[in-house]
Amino acid sequence: QVQFVESGGGLVQPGGSLRLSCAASGTIAVIHAMGWYRQAPGKEREMVATITYGQTIKYGDSVKGRFAISRVNANNTVFLQMNSLNPEDTAVYYCSAEVGSFKVLQFGQGTQVLVSS
């Protein structure tokens, strides 16, 4: 089982920036892709950004050009730099990791991001 330590959420004004961090630890065989998902009230969880061990990156359409994901493989840490935030970005953000031979997708406990003036 993987444990996640997420940080960096909070309240920010529209147009502002936040940086999320997530460190995965525990009995880890292999971690493949890591990333971030989010879930806003009344909506389904959606992919924000993912990054493979080899640094291949995907972004959700709504965040392209505004968010940047990065990763440090040595310590299983993933970051999400969020710029030009708007109220539609308000959600709980979940760190994710594909773990083990079957690439089981696991999530952290989530960190709240609130974009409001």
Secondary structure by P-SEA (a helix, b strand, c coil): cbbbbbccccccccccbbbbbbbbbcccccccccccccccccccccccccccccbbbbbcccccccbbbbbbcccbbbbbbbcccccccccbbbbbbbccccbbbbbccbbbbbbcc
